[in-house]
Amino acid sequence: MNELCIAVVGCGKWGMNHVRTACALFGDKLKWSCDSDKWSEKKVKEIAPHCRFTFDLDDIINDSTVNAVIVSTPAETHFDIAKALLKAGKNVLVEKPITLRSGEAKELHDIAVSNNLVLMVGHLLLYHPAVLKIRQYLDEGKLGKLQYIYSNRLNLGTIRTEENILWSFAPHDISVIQFLAGGVPEEVEARGAIFVQKGIHDTTLTNLVFKGNIHAHIFVSWLHPFKEQRLVVIGDRSMMVFEDTLKDNKLKYYRKGFELIDGLPVKIDSEFENVEFEKTSPLELEQLHFAECIQNGTAPRSDGRNAIEVLETLERAQAKLMNK
């Protein structure tokens, strides 16, 4: 493998976070940035003066030294851009959702596999140290048998015109819940409401049922008076809560639950413990994982198959929304 050489395509708000992080992690290995907005060039140069800027994706496609490209453009452009990059022999990290159709994601996955390339989707929370700590507690049996997960992702946020709240917010939660549940749901139900723009849901509630009687629900909304990002994981021995909007003590472990005594449920209610976790930013860990997978030839945690599974769940939920 040649030395890592990185490009970032899409330098909007989140794309600039990728530029900033890649510059800090990889220095002058960040060779290119690309965007259609002329103001983005100035912003990139302030962060990474050495990084070449272009309005033309072909400049990156035709640069044989570039072997890692991060795509952070609007979701409806992901498929065409990622396909062109993969066909040019580039390893690609695409922001979520990887595409707007699972069939397109399968096509990207097949191209990557046939060309021995890394295709990765930016399911950022799969790289969050708190989520990995929850998974560790599950694997070690500290929570007992997983029973229920719920996730709230709420904000008075930027309302999208090209995608509804389900596609904008819920991919994060679906990816995490399927990661913790260890599979895809057997049943999917969803309801939602439209208030601001015709045909675009502003709030949705999605219910998932997994093998082994594991249940979950996801509540997402961009019509909410305050920001809330809360993940609750319930086992038959204890529970964990991750609140990413808190400044400190974001992850808590509760020795709470029920046990049967003489055939009757008896509540166990103990004080919570704050759980420490690595403070490295998830975006740094995501980019480092991308680089490691390229250099080691290994499959990412959020590879093409993971992207397809999340999209298929989103599509099932969207179909339920449209049938209501």
C-alpha positions as CSV (number, residue, x, y, z in Angstrom):
1,M,0.0,0.0,0.0
2,N,1.3,3.4,-0.9
3,E,1.5,6.1,1.7
4,L,-1.9,7.4,2.8
5,C,-3.0,10.4,0.6
6,I,-6.4,11.9,1.6
7,A,-9.0,14.1,-0.1
8,V,-12.2,15.5,1.4
9,V,-15.1,16.1,-1.0
10,G,-17.8,18.4,0.4
11,C,-16.6,21.3,2.6
12,G,-19.9,22.4,4.2
13,K,-20.3,22.5,8.0
14,W,-19.6,18.8,8.6
15,G,-17.2,18.5,5.8
16,M,-15.1,21.2,7.4
17,N,-15.0,19.1,10.6
18,H,-13.6,16.3,8.4
19,V,-11.0,18.7,7.0
20,R,-10.0,20.0,10.4
21,T,-9.8,16.5,11.9
22,A,-7.9,15.1,8.9
23,C,-5.4,17.9,9.0
24,A,-4.8,17.4,12.7
25,L,-4.4,13.6,12.4
26,F,-2.6,13.3,9.0
27,G,-1.0,16.7,8.3
28,D,0.2,17.1,4.8
29,K,-1.3,13.7,3.8
30,L,-4.5,15.7,3.4
31,K,-3.8,16.6,-0.2
32,W,-7.1,17.8,-1.7
33,S,-10.4,19.3,-0.8
34,C,-13.3,19.9,-3.2
35,D,-16.5,21.9,-3.0
36,S,-18.8,23.8,-5.4
37,D,-18.9,26.9,-3.0
38,K,-16.1,29.4,-3.7
39,W,-16.2,30.5,0.0
40,S,-15.1,27.0,1.1
41,E,-11.7,27.5,-0.4
42,K,-10.9,30.3,2.0
43,K,-12.1,28.3,5.0
44,V,-10.0,25.3,4.0
45,K,-6.9,27.4,3.5
46,E,-7.3,28.8,7.0
47,I,-7.3,25.3,8.4
48,A,-5.0,23.5,6.0
49,P,-2.8,25.9,4.0
50,H,-1.0,23.0,2.3
51,C,-4.2,21.4,1.0
52,R,-5.0,22.0,-2.6
53,F,-8.6,23.1,-3.4
54,T,-10.7,22.3,-6.5
55,F,-14.2,22.8,-7.8
56,D,-13.7,19.7,-10.0
57,L,-14.1,16.2,-8.6
58,D,-12.1,14.9,-11.7
59,D,-8.9,16.5,-10.2
60,I,-9.1,14.1,-7.3
61,I,-10.2,11.2,-9.5
62,N,-7.3,11.7,-11.9
63,D,-4.7,12.0,-9.1
64,S,-3.3,8.5,-8.8
65,T,-1.6,9.3,-5.5
66,V,-5.0,9.8,-3.7
67,N,-6.1,6.6,-2.1
68,A,-8.5,7.7,0.6
69,V,-11.5,10.0,0.0
70,I,-14.0,11.3,2.5
71,V,-17.4,12.3,1.0
72,S,-19.4,14.8,3.0
73,T,-21.8,16.2,0.3
74,P,-25.6,16.3,0.4
75,A,-27.0,12.8,0.7
76,E,-28.6,12.7,-2.8
77,T,-25.2,13.1,-4.4
78,H,-23.5,10.3,-2.4
79,F,-24.1,7.5,-4.8
80,D,-22.8,9.1,-8.0
81,I,-19.7,10.6,-6.2
82,A,-18.8,7.4,-4.3
83,K,-19.3,5.3,-7.4
84,A,-17.0,7.5,-9.5
85,L,-14.3,7.4,-6.8
86,L,-14.5,3.6,-6.3
87,K,-14.3,3.0,-10.0
88,A,-11.2,5.2,-10.0
89,G,-9.6,2.9,-7.4
90,K,-10.1,5.1,-4.4
91,N,-11.0,3.9,-0.9
92,V,-14.1,5.8,0.2
93,L,-15.6,7.0,3.5
94,V,-19.1,8.3,2.8
95,E,-21.2,10.3,5.4
96,K,-24.5,8.8,6.4
97,P,-26.8,7.8,4.8
98,I,-24.4,6.2,2.3
99,T,-27.1,6.6,-0.3
100,L,-30.9,7.1,-0.3
101,R,-31.6,3.6,-1.7
102,S,-30.4,0.2,-0.4
103,G,-30.0,-1.0,-4.0
104,E,-27.5,1.8,-4.7
105,A,-25.6,0.9,-1.5
106,K,-25.4,-2.7,-2.7
107,E,-24.0,-1.6,-6.0
108,L,-21.3,0.5,-4.2
109,H,-20.5,-2.5,-1.9
110,D,-20.1,-4.8,-4.9
111,I,-17.8,-2.4,-6.6
112,A,-15.6,-2.1,-3.5
113,V,-15.5,-5.8,-2.9
114,S,-14.6,-6.7,-6.5
115,N,-11.8,-4.1,-6.5
116,N,-10.5,-4.9,-3.0
117,L,-11.3,-1.4,-1.8
118,V,-12.5,-0.1,1.6
119,L,-16.0,1.3,1.6
120,M,-17.1,2.8,4.9
121,V,-20.1,4.8,6.0
122,G,-19.9,7.5,8.6
123,H,-22.1,5.9,11.3
124,L,-20.2,8.1,13.8
125,L,-21.7,6.7,17.0
126,L,-20.2,3.2,16.2
127,Y,-16.9,4.9,17.0
128,H,-18.0,6.8,20.1
129,P,-16.1,5.5,23.1
130,A,-19.3,5.6,25.2
131,V,-21.2,3.4,22.8
132,L,-18.2,1.0,22.7
133,K,-18.2,1.0,26.5
134,I,-21.9,-0.1,26.5
135,R,-21.1,-2.8,24.0
136,Q,-18.2,-3.9,26.3
137,Y,-20.6,-4.1,29.3
138,L,-23.1,-6.2,27.3
139,D,-20.3,-8.5,26.1
140,E,-19.1,-9.0,29.7
141,G,-22.6,-9.8,30.9
142,K,-22.8,-6.8,33.3
143,L,-26.2,-5.9,31.9
144,G,-27.4,-9.5,31.7
145,K,-29.7,-10.3,28.8
146,L,-30.5,-7.4,26.6
147,Q,-34.2,-6.5,26.8
148,Y,-34.9,-3.0,25.6
149,I,-33.2,0.0,24.0
150,Y,-34.6,3.4,23.4
151,S,-33.1,6.5,21.8
152,N,-34.2,10.1,21.7
153,R,-32.5,12.4,19.2
154,L,-34.4,15.8,19.5
155,N,-33.6,19.4,18.6
156,L,-34.9,22.6,17.2
157,G,-32.6,21.8,14.3
158,T,-31.9,22.7,10.8
159,I,-34.8,21.5,8.8
160,R,-33.8,19.7,5.6
161,T,-35.7,20.1,2.3
162,E,-34.3,17.0,0.6
163,E,-34.8,14.4,3.4
164,N,-37.2,14.0,6.3
165,I,-36.3,13.7,10.0
166,L,-36.1,9.9,9.8
167,W,-33.4,9.9,7.1
168,S,-31.6,12.9,8.7
169,F,-31.4,11.9,12.3
170,A,-32.4,8.2,12.7
171,P,-29.5,6.5,10.8
172,H,-27.3,7.2,13.8
173,D,-29.7,5.5,16.2
174,I,-30.5,2.5,13.9
175,S,-26.8,1.8,13.4
176,V,-26.2,1.9,17.2
177,I,-29.2,-0.2,18.1
178,Q,-28.4,-2.8,15.5
179,F,-24.8,-2.8,16.7
180,L,-25.9,-3.4,20.3
181,A,-28.7,-5.9,19.4
182,G,-26.3,-7.9,17.2
183,G,-28.5,-8.0,14.1
184,V,-31.3,-6.5,12.1
185,P,-34.9,-6.2,13.3
186,E,-37.4,-8.8,12.5
187,E,-40.2,-6.3,12.8
188,V,-40.3,-2.5,12.0
189,E,-43.1,-0.1,12.7
190,A,-43.1,3.7,12.3
191,R,-45.4,6.6,12.7
192,G,-44.8,10.3,12.2
193,A,-46.2,13.8,11.6
194,I,-45.8,16.5,9.0
195,F,-46.1,20.2,10.0
196,V,-43.6,22.4,8.3
197,Q,-43.2,21.2,4.6
198,K,-45.6,19.2,2.6
199,G,-44.5,15.5,2.4
200,I,-41.6,15.8,4.8
201,H,-42.0,14.3,8.2
202,D,-40.8,16.5,11.1
203,T,-41.1,13.9,13.8
204,T,-41.2,10.1,13.8
205,L,-41.4,7.2,16.3
206,T,-40.0,3.9,15.1
207,N,-40.4,0.6,16.9
208,L,-38.0,-2.3,16.3
209,V,-38.3,-6.0,17.4
210,F,-35.2,-8.2,17.2
211,K,-34.6,-11.9,17.6
212,G,-34.6,-13.0,21.2
213,N,-37.4,-10.7,22.3
214,I,-35.2,-7.6,22.2
215,H,-37.3,-4.4,21.6
216,A,-36.3,-0.8,20.8
217,H,-37.8,2.5,19.9
218,I,-36.4,5.6,18.3
219,F,-37.9,9.1,18.7
220,V,-36.5,11.8,16.4
221,S,-37.7,15.3,15.9
222,W,-36.3,18.7,14.7
223,L,-39.3,20.4,16.3
224,H,-38.2,20.3,20.0
225,P,-37.5,23.1,22.5
226,F,-34.1,21.8,23.5
227,K,-31.4,19.4,22.3
228,E,-31.6,15.9,23.7
229,Q,-29.5,12.9,22.7
230,R,-30.3,10.1,25.1
231,L,-29.7,6.4,24.7
232,V,-31.1,4.0,27.3
233,V,-30.0,0.3,27.3
234,I,-31.9,-2.1,29.6
235,G,-30.8,-5.6,30.5
236,D,-32.3,-8.1,32.9
237,R,-29.6,-7.4,35.5
238,S,-28.9,-3.6,35.1
239,M,-29.2,-0.6,32.8
240,M,-27.0,2.1,31.2
241,V,-27.8,5.6,30.0
242,F,-25.8,7.7,27.6
243,E,-26.6,11.4,27.4
244,D,-24.3,13.0,24.9
245,T,-25.7,16.5,25.5
246,L,-24.4,16.6,29.1
247,K,-21.1,18.4,29.7
248,D,-19.9,15.8,32.2
249,N,-20.9,12.3,33.5
250,K,-22.4,11.4,30.2
251,L,-22.5,7.6,30.8
252,K,-24.2,6.1,33.8
253,Y,-24.5,2.5,35.0
254,Y,-27.6,1.6,37.0
255,R,-27.9,-1.5,39.1
256,K,-31.6,-1.6,38.6
257,G,-34.1,-4.1,37.4
258,F,-36.4,-6.9,38.6
259,E,-35.8,-10.4,39.9
260,L,-38.4,-13.1,40.6
261,I,-38.6,-14.2,44.2
262,D,-41.2,-16.9,45.0
263,G,-42.6,-16.3,41.5
264,L,-43.2,-12.6,42.1
265,P,-41.2,-9.7,40.6
266,V,-39.2,-7.7,43.2
267,K,-37.6,-4.4,42.2
268,I,-33.8,-3.9,42.6
269,D,-33.1,-0.2,42.9
270,S,-29.5,0.9,43.6
271,E,-27.6,4.2,43.0
272,F,-26.0,4.8,39.6
273,E,-22.3,4.8,38.9
274,N,-20.6,7.2,36.5
275,V,-18.7,5.3,33.9
276,E,-15.5,6.8,32.5
277,F,-14.6,6.4,28.8
278,E,-11.9,7.6,26.4
279,K,-12.3,11.2,25.6
280,T,-11.0,11.1,22.0
281,S,-13.5,12.5,19.6
282,P,-15.6,9.9,17.6
283,L,-14.7,11.7,14.4
284,E,-11.0,11.2,15.1
285,L,-11.5,7.6,15.9
286,E,-13.6,7.1,12.8
287,Q,-10.9,8.6,10.5
288,L,-8.2,6.6,12.2
289,H,-10.2,3.5,11.7
290,F,-10.7,4.3,8.0
291,A,-6.9,4.8,7.7
292,E,-6.1,1.6,9.6
293,C,-8.5,-0.5,7.4
294,I,-6.9,0.9,4.2
295,Q,-3.4,0.2,5.5
296,N,-4.2,-3.3,7.0
297,G,-6.7,-4.4,4.4
298,T,-9.4,-5.1,7.0
299,A,-13.1,-4.5,6.9
300,P,-14.4,-1.4,8.7
301,R,-16.9,-1.6,11.6
302,S,-19.3,0.4,9.5
303,D,-18.6,-1.3,6.1
304,G,-20.8,-1.5,3.1
305,R,-22.8,-4.3,4.5
306,N,-23.5,-2.4,7.7
307,A,-24.6,0.6,5.5
308,I,-27.0,-1.7,3.6
309,E,-28.5,-3.1,6.7
310,V,-29.2,0.4,8.2
311,L,-30.6,1.5,4.9
312,E,-32.9,-1.5,4.7
313,T,-34.3,-0.7,8.1
314,L,-34.8,2.9,7.2
315,E,-36.6,1.9,4.0
316,R,-38.9,-0.4,6.0
317,A,-39.6,2.4,8.5
318,Q,-40.2,4.8,5.6
319,A,-42.7,2.4,4.0
320,K,-44.6,2.2,7.2
321,L,-44.7,6.0,7.4
322,M,-46.1,6.3,3.9
323,N,-48.8,3.7,4.6
324,K,-50.2,5.5,7.7
